[in-house]
Amino acid sequence: MHLHIFSKNKNRNASAKVWLVTLHVFDRGQLTKEEINIAVKLIQKNKEKINTQIEAFRKGKKLKPITLK
């Protein structure tokens, strides 16, 4: 399972992809190293919220993108 990471300052084609379990970045897209580091920290901090979204997705619920702060 992976997450798509978007910068609010760049277009959606600039997204990075991060494996959720290992937090390994396998596609940086057009995000900077600093943006990637911030994203990984936010993923760690919000893992429970992310897992709740994943479980809802698996149950077939329609989801909206979440913003992590």
C-alpha positions as CSV (number, residue, x, y, z in Angstrom):
1,M,0.0,0.0,0.0
2,H,1.3,3.4,-0.9
3,L,0.3,7.0,-0.5
4,H,0.4,9.8,-3.0
5,I,1.9,13.0,-1.6
6,F,1.0,16.3,-3.1
7,S,2.5,19.8,-2.5
8,K,-0.2,22.5,-2.2
9,N,2.2,24.7,-4.1
10,K,2.6,22.4,-7.2
11,N,0.4,20.7,-9.7
12,R,-1.0,17.2,-9.1
13,N,1.4,15.7,-11.6
14,A,4.2,16.6,-9.1
15,S,3.1,14.0,-6.6
16,A,5.4,11.7,-4.7
17,K,4.7,8.1,-3.8
18,V,5.6,6.6,-0.4
19,W,5.1,3.0,0.9
20,L,3.0,3.2,4.0
21,V,4.6,0.4,6.0
22,T,8.3,1.2,5.4
23,L,7.9,5.0,4.6
24,H,10.2,4.4,1.6
25,V,9.9,7.0,-1.1
26,F,9.8,5.2,-4.4
27,D,8.9,8.2,-6.6
28,R,9.8,11.7,-5.6
29,G,7.8,13.3,-8.4
30,Q,8.7,17.0,-8.4
31,L,8.8,17.4,-4.6
32,T,11.9,18.7,-3.0
33,K,13.9,16.7,-0.4
34,E,12.5,19.1,2.3
35,E,8.9,18.5,1.1
36,I,9.5,14.7,1.2
37,N,10.9,14.9,4.7
38,I,8.0,17.0,6.0
39,A,5.6,14.5,4.4
40,V,7.2,11.5,6.0
41,K,7.1,13.1,9.4
42,L,3.4,13.9,8.9
43,I,2.7,10.3,7.9
44,Q,4.4,9.1,11.0
45,K,2.4,11.5,13.2
46,N,-0.9,10.8,11.5
47,K,-0.6,7.0,10.9
48,E,-3.8,6.2,12.9
49,K,-5.8,8.7,10.8
50,I,-4.4,7.3,7.6
51,N,-5.2,3.7,8.7
52,T,-8.8,4.7,9.5
53,Q,-9.1,6.1,5.9
54,I,-7.6,2.9,4.4
55,E,-10.0,0.7,6.4
56,A,-13.0,2.9,5.2
57,F,-11.7,2.5,1.6
58,R,-11.5,-1.3,2.0
59,K,-15.1,-1.3,3.1
60,G,-16.1,0.5,-0.1
61,K,-16.8,3.9,1.3
62,K,-16.3,6.9,-0.9
63,L,-13.4,9.0,0.5
64,K,-12.1,12.6,0.1
65,P,-8.4,13.4,0.2
66,I,-7.2,14.2,3.7
67,T,-4.9,17.0,4.7
68,L,-2.3,16.3,7.3
69,K,-1.0,19.0,9.5
